[in-house]
């Protein structure tokens, strides 16, 4: 089934807009924050297995390190964006996009467009 997914959630892209100019030291002034809702996304936990005997393991086999989002085709997501996910588990949590988003392109079997996939980590501090 192609995205958007009918039982998916809304992911809001939080993006800093264009700079309105420079400050007295020549540094760019951050632009206004834009919020772009993207309905019909699938959000899954992203995990990694720590090395056996490592300090992270301490009785756990898997550690959740962030989320993976499958967004509808054509979603404009950038490595500088942050996202907020609707839903009980992640309500109000801000995540930073990590790595380059991947566009699945078109299926060679059906010709339908695939999702745009990206990873995001929780913002702390």
C-alpha positions as CSV (number, residue, x, y, z in Angstrom):
1,X,0.0,0.0,0.0
2,X,1.5,3.3,-1.0
3,X,1.9,6.3,1.4
4,X,0.2,8.3,2.9
5,X,-0.9,5.5,5.2
6,X,-4.5,5.8,6.3
7,X,-3.8,4.8,9.9
8,X,-0.5,6.7,10.1
9,X,0.3,9.7,12.3
10,X,1.0,13.4,11.6
11,X,4.7,14.3,11.8
12,X,5.3,18.1,11.9
13,X,8.5,19.3,10.3
14,X,10.0,22.2,12.3
15,X,12.3,24.2,10.0
16,X,14.2,27.5,10.4
17,X,13.2,29.8,7.6
18,X,15.3,32.0,5.5
19,X,17.6,34.5,7.2
20,X,16.3,38.0,7.2
21,X,19.9,39.4,7.2
22,X,23.0,39.6,9.3
23,X,23.9,40.9,12.7
24,X,26.5,43.5,13.5
25,X,29.3,40.9,13.4
26,X,28.2,39.6,10.0
27,X,26.6,36.4,11.2
28,X,23.3,35.3,9.7
29,X,20.2,36.0,11.8
30,X,18.1,32.9,12.1
31,X,14.8,33.1,10.2
32,X,11.4,32.5,11.6
33,X,10.5,28.9,12.5
34,X,8.1,27.2,10.0
35,X,6.0,24.2,11.0
36,X,4.9,21.9,8.2
37,X,2.4,19.1,9.1
38,X,2.8,15.8,7.1
39,X,-0.2,13.5,7.7
40,X,-0.1,9.7,7.0
41,X,3.4,8.9,8.2
42,X,4.6,5.6,9.8
43,X,6.9,6.0,12.8
44,X,8.9,3.1,14.1
45,X,11.5,2.9,17.0
46,X,15.1,2.6,15.8
47,X,17.3,0.4,17.9
48,X,20.8,-0.9,18.0
49,X,22.4,-3.8,19.8
50,X,25.2,-2.6,22.1
51,X,28.5,-4.6,22.2
52,X,28.4,-7.6,24.5
53,X,29.8,-6.7,27.9
54,X,29.9,-3.0,27.0
55,X,28.8,-0.4,29.5
56,X,25.6,0.2,27.6
57,X,24.4,-3.4,27.8
58,X,23.9,-3.8,31.6
59,X,21.2,-6.5,31.2
60,X,19.7,-5.1,28.0
61,X,19.9,-6.6,24.5
62,X,18.5,-3.6,22.6
63,X,18.7,0.1,23.1
64,X,16.2,2.5,21.4
65,X,18.2,5.3,19.9
66,X,15.6,7.2,17.9
67,X,12.9,6.8,15.3
68,X,12.6,6.0,11.7
69,X,9.9,7.8,9.8
70,X,8.3,6.7,6.5
71,X,6.6,9.8,5.0
72,X,4.5,10.1,1.9
73,X,6.2,10.5,-1.5
74,X,7.4,14.0,-2.3
75,X,7.9,15.0,1.4
76,X,10.6,17.7,1.5
77,X,12.7,16.7,4.5
78,X,16.2,18.1,5.1
79,X,19.1,17.1,7.3
80,X,18.8,20.5,9.1
81,X,15.1,19.9,10.1
82,X,13.6,18.8,13.3
83,X,10.4,16.9,13.7
84,X,7.6,16.5,16.2
85,X,5.4,13.4,16.2
86,X,1.7,13.1,17.2
87,X,0.8,10.2,19.4
88,X,0.9,9.1,22.9
89,X,4.4,7.7,23.0
90,X,6.1,10.7,21.4
91,X,3.7,13.5,22.0
92,X,5.6,16.8,22.3
93,X,9.1,15.2,21.8
94,X,11.3,17.0,19.4
95,X,13.6,14.9,17.2
96,X,16.5,16.0,15.0
97,X,16.8,14.5,11.5
98,X,20.0,12.5,11.3
99,X,21.7,11.3,8.1
100,X,20.4,11.8,4.6
101,X,16.8,11.1,3.9
102,X,16.1,8.3,1.4
103,X,13.5,8.4,-1.3
104,X,12.4,4.9,-2.3
105,X,11.4,6.1,-5.8
106,X,8.9,4.1,-7.8
107,X,8.2,0.4,-7.4
108,X,9.3,-1.6,-10.5
109,X,6.3,-3.9,-10.0
110,X,3.5,-1.5,-9.6
111,X,4.8,1.9,-10.7
112,X,3.6,3.4,-7.4
113,X,5.8,5.9,-5.5
114,X,7.4,4.7,-2.4
115,X,7.9,6.6,0.9
116,X,10.6,9.1,1.9
117,X,12.5,7.5,4.8
118,X,14.5,9.3,7.4
119,X,16.0,8.7,10.8
120,X,15.7,11.1,13.7
121,X,17.1,11.3,17.3
122,X,15.6,12.8,20.4
123,X,16.8,16.4,21.2
124,X,18.2,16.6,24.7
125,X,19.7,19.6,26.6
